[in-house]
Amino acid sequence: MSGPQLTHVLLLFIVALSILLMLLRPRGIPEVYWIGAGALLLLALRLVPLRLAGRAVMEGSDVYLFLIGMMLLSELAREHGVFDWLSSLAVRSANGSCVRLFTLVYAIGTLVTIFMSNDATAVVLTPAILTAVRKAKVEPLPYLFVCALIANAASFVLPISNPANLVVFHTGMPPLGEWLFAFGIPSVLSIATTYLVMRVIFRQQLRATIDHEVPSHPLGTNGKLVLGGLALMIAVLLTASSLDKDLGLPTCLAALAITAVVSIKARSNPTQLAREISWGTLILVAGLFIMVDAVESIGALQLTQRWLHWAQSLTPAAGALITGFTVGIANNLVNNLPLGLIAGGTLQAAHIHGLLANAVLIGVDLGPNLSITGSLATILWLLALRKEKLDVSFSAFLKVGIVAMPSALLLSLGGAILMQLLFHRL
């Protein structure tokens, strides 16, 4: 084996090992340390030129700004009781019915995911829902699974619903009109199918009734101001998306403006909110950008490009179904963040657009509902549960995911194929 070949093998080994350790989290060490260490090792061994690493980090600037804005708003909403208000409202509006409570939690999770991203649902809404259902003294797992699965099932309704959307299409995000045409019907099918599957899976637990009164949690003035700010930010982002503009900077600026106004009104110190932001997540994403660009620089993405071109040679329906399910399952082997970056790089290099690109995105967003390792949001959801002395094993999640994910993915891809056929007819 020649020198360059050994270099390439070593690079791929470090990248693969870093991602594996990120998923396994030995000794509970956070994901960012494994990815950060891997990226630094690539630089220290001169397997990645400093210039390439700098360029790779800069490629993710829109994603970083988007994440900062969304995390800041999520913390602002949490601090001023928006999520506690929503969860208590759901329990009180259920009128003693666990089925009605399940539906209300699902609806709230859907809205939070669509307009505040899946991370807000998995990480911030989950503890609020858990607190509310514990006060109601009902089995919490059905409602907690709602938070985990709807965070992925509704994550492609809008470009802002999932940071992975910005990762996959970071070089060419479709305008809002095109996005809604391509993903509107698939999203509705994903949300509806996941709901029905979960209703069946948890039918025994949902037969119970809610016999304990839960105190109301009124939304204060500052909470209402946060909600108004969120509505304004959503309008700004939808306008930017309809004009085919990047979403990161508008998200960050809007979040900073809303935080400033609420902090002045509440006479609170905004630096505390800044401390609550998961800055490690930004480092994690930057490290993954470096790794994926390093893999691409040695030509390792040619294999995925050839595979996509092969899928493109099939009939549109067959190509979309095979691509969507392959990507969806692969999420659970390498996590959707690195896979989304690889998929985005492959789509760009292979000049793939239309139905096949849409199938890739649906697979990246919906595939993580199969297992705990599928997405960073699901891993964070599990960590949030463990802080509350609850745990969901890999097998317990898989028992739900192995039914919910393929069903929703099949119907969503079918909706995408239908929209493509309708587009050609129009």
N, C-alpha and C positions, 0 to 999 in steps of 0.2 A: 504494500500500500504506500503510495507516494506521500510526500509531505503535505501538500494541499488537501489530500483526501483525509489524512489523519486530523488535520485542523478542522475540517468540516464535521468529521465524526465527533470530535471533542466538543465542538460548538453545539451540535444537536443533542449530545448527551447531557450537557449542562442545562440546556433549555428544558429537555424532557424531565430531568431530575428535579429542577426547580418547580415545575408545574405539578409534578407528583407530590412533592413535599408540601406545596401550597394546599393541595386537596386533603392530604393526610394530617397535616398540622401536628407533627410529632411533638410530644410534651406540651401541647397546647400553645405552641409558639405561633403568633399571628401570621397570616398569609403574606403580608407585606415583607416580612423579614426574609422569607425564602426567595421570593421574586427579586427583592432588592439585592440580596446576596448573590443571586445568580447573575444579575445584570452587572454588578460590580466585578464579579469574577471574569466575566467575558471581557470587560475592559482591562482588568489587571493582566490577563493573559494575552492581551492584544488580539483577541479573536474578533473583536469588533472595534473598528477605528472610532476615535473620539468624535470625529466629524459626523459619522453615520449615526452614532448614538444621540448626538445633539439634534440632528435633523429628525430622528425618530421621536424624540421627546416633544419637539415643537409641533409635530404632526397631530399630537393629541391635545393641543391648546383649547380647541373648541369643546372637547369632552371634559377637560378639567374645569373650565369656566361653568359649564352646564352643571357638573356635579357640585361645585361649590355653591352655586345659586340654589339648587334643589335641597341640598343638605342644610343650608342656612335657613331656608323657609320651613323645612320640616321641623327643625329645632325651635324656630320661632312659634310655629303652631303648637308644638308640644308644650312649650313653656307657658303659653297663654291659654291652655286648656281646650284647644280646638278638638283634639283627638279624644280627650276624656268626655267632652260634651257629646261628640258623635256616638261614642260607645254607650254612654248612659242613655242617650236618646233611643238607640236601637233596642236596648233591654226594656225600657219603659213602654216603648211603642209595640212591643211584641205581645202585650196583653196576656202573658202566661203561656204562650205557645212557643215551643222550641223550634218548630218549623218556621214560624214567622220570624223569630229571632235570627235563625240561620239565613233566611232570605234577606233580611235587613242588613246583616253583617256583610253578606255577599255584595249587596248593592253599594254599601259604603266603601268596601274594599275596591270595587270596580271604579268608583268615582275617584278615589284617592290615587289609584294606579294610573288612570287615564290622565289626570291633571297634575299630579305631583310626583309621578314615576313609581316604579315597582319597589324601589328601595324604601320609600316612605311607608308603603303598605306593609312590607315584610319586617321593617325594623322599628318604626315609630307607632303604627297603628296596632300592631300585635300586642305590646304590653298593655295598652289602654283597653283593648278587647278582653284580654285575660283578666284584668282587674274587675271589669264589669261583670263578666260571667261568673267569676268567683263569688262576688257579692250576691249574685242571683242563685248561687249554689246549684249550678248545672254542670254536666260533664263538659270540660272546656275544649277537648281535642277537635270536635267537628268545626268549631268556630276558629280555632287556631289554624287548622288545615285550610280553611277558607282564605285566611290571610296569606298563606304560603302559595296556594295554587292560583288565586286570582291575580296575584302579583305578576305572574307570568302569562296567564291566560288573556289578560286585558292589556298586555304591555306593547301591543302594536296597533292600538286604536289610533294613536297620534304619534308623531315623531318624538314628542317629549315624554312619552309614557315609559320609556326604558332607555338608559344610557347606551345599551347595546345597539340601539337603532342608529345612534350617532357614530358608533364604532364601525358598524357594517357599511354604512353609507357616508363615511367621513370625507370622502372625496367627491360626493355627488348626491346629497340628500334631495329626494324628489320634492317638488313644491306640494303644498298642502292639498290642492285639488287632486293631483295625481295620486298622492298618498291615500286619500280617502276613497278614491275610486278603486285602487288596487287592494287595500286592506280593510275597507269598511265591512263588507260582507264576511270575509274570513274572520275578522275580529268578533263580530256578533255570533257567528257559529262557534268560535272557540269559547266565548264566555258562556253561551247557553249550554253547550255540551258538557263543559266542566261542571256547571251547576247541577245538571241532571244526574251526572255520574256520581257526584258527591252526595246528592240527596239519596240515591240508592244505597251507596256504601254505608252511610251513617244513619240509615232509616231506623235502626233500633234505638240509638241514642236520642233521635229527634222525636220519638214518641212520648218522651217525658214532658212534664209541664213545669213551669216556673212558679214556684210557690212562695218565693221570698221577694219582698219589695226592695227595689233598688232606689236609693235616694237620687233625686234629680241633681244634675250638675250644670247649672245655668252658665251660659256663655257670657263672660263679662264684656265690658266696652272694648278693652284691648283685643280680646279674642275676635270680636266682630270686626275690628279694624284690620286684623290679620286676614280674616276671610275676604274683606273688601279688597285688600292688597293682592291676595291670591287671584281673585277674579280679574283684577286689572292686569296682573302679570300674564295670566293665561291669554287675555286678549292681545297683549303685546307679542307673545310668542306665536300665536296663531297668525297674526298679521305678518310677522317676520317669515314664518314658514310659507305662507301664501305668496310672499314676494321672493321666495327661493333664497333667503338669507340664512347665514349661520345662526344657530340657536344659542350657542354658549355665551357670547357676550351679552345679548339682551337678557338672558336668564340671570346672569350674575349681576348686571346693573340694576335690574328690577328688584332682585332680592336685597341688594344693598340699600336701595331707596326705601323699600318697605320696612326693612329692619331699622333704618334711621328714624323714620316717622314713628313707628311703634315704640322704639326705645325712648325717644323724646317725650312721647305722650305718657309712657309708663314710668318715666324717670328711672330707667334701668340701664345697666352697663352692658353694651353690646359685645364687649370683649369676652364675656362669659359664654355667649352663644358661639363665638369663634372657637373657643376651646372645645366645645362639644362637637365641632365638625370633625369627621374622620379624615384627617389629613393623610393618614396612612393609605387610605383608598386611592388618593391621587398618586402617591408614590408607587403603589401597586400597578395602577394603570400605566404610568410612565415606564415602569420596568417591563411590562408586557409589550408596550410599543417597541422598546429597544430589542427585545427578544424576537418578536415577529419580523422586524426589519432585518435583523441579523440572519434569520432563517431564509428570508427572501433574497438576501444579498448573495448567498451561496447557491441559489437556484433550487432550493428545496421545495419551493411552492410550485415548481413545474409539474410535479405529480398531481397536485390538486387542480391545477389548470387543465391538464390533460383529462382528468376525470370529469371536470365540468363540461369540457368540449364534447366528451363522449355522451354525457347526459343530454347535451344540447342536440345531439344527432338523433335522439329518440323522438318519438311523438311528444308533443308538448305535455300531454297529461302524464305519460309515463316518466318523462324527464323530471317534471315537477314533483311527482310523488316519490320517486327514488331519491331525488336530491333532498327534499324536505325531511324524509325519514332518516336518511343517512346523517344529515347535519343534526337533526334532533337527538338521535342516539349518541352521536359523537360528543355533544355537550356534556354528557354525563361521564365521559372518560377524561376530558381535559378542562371542563368548566367553560361556560359560555363567553367569558371575557376574552381569554386567549383565542378561543375558536372564532369569536366574532371578528377579532383582528385578522386572523388568518383568512377568514371568509371574505372580509372586506378587501384585503390585499389581493386575493385570488380573483375576485370579481373585477377589480380594477385592471389587473394585469391581463386577464383573459378577455376583457371588454365584453362582459356578459351583462345584459340588461333584460328588462321585461319579466316574464313569468318565472324564469329560472332564478333570477336575482330575488324576486319576491318569495319564492319557495325557500331560498337560503335564509332570508330574514325571519320567516315564520318558524323555520326549524330552530334558529338560534334563540328566538324569544320563547317559544312554546315547549321546546325539547326539555328544558330544565325541570319541568313538572314530573319527570320520570323518577328522579332520585334526589337525595339531599345534596350530592356533589354537583348538580347541574348548573347552578348559578351562584354568584356571590351573594345575591339577595337571599337565597334559600339558606346558605350557610350562616349568614347574619341572623336570619329568622331563628335558626336552631340555637345559636348562641344567646339570643334574647330569651328563649324559653329556658335554657339552662341557668340563666341568672335568676329565674323565678322557680328553680328547683323542679323543672319539668324536663323530660327528655323524650325525644322521638328517635327510635333506632333506625338504622338504614333499612332494615327489612320492613319495619312498620310503615315507613314512608313509601317504600317500593310497592307495597300491597295496594296502596291507593293510586300511586303514580302509574303503575303498569296497566291500569284500566283507564284512568283519566287522560293521560298524555296521548296515547295512540288514538283514542276516540276523537279527541278534540283536534289533533293534528290532521287526521284523515279528513274530517269535515272542513277544516280550515283550508287545507290545500285544495279540496274539491271546490270550495267557494272561490279561491284564487283562479283556478282553472276556468270556472264558469265566467268570472269577470273578464278573463283574457279572451274567451270566445265571444263574449258580448262586445268587447272593445273592437275586435276584428270585424264584427258584423256592422257596428256603427261606422 
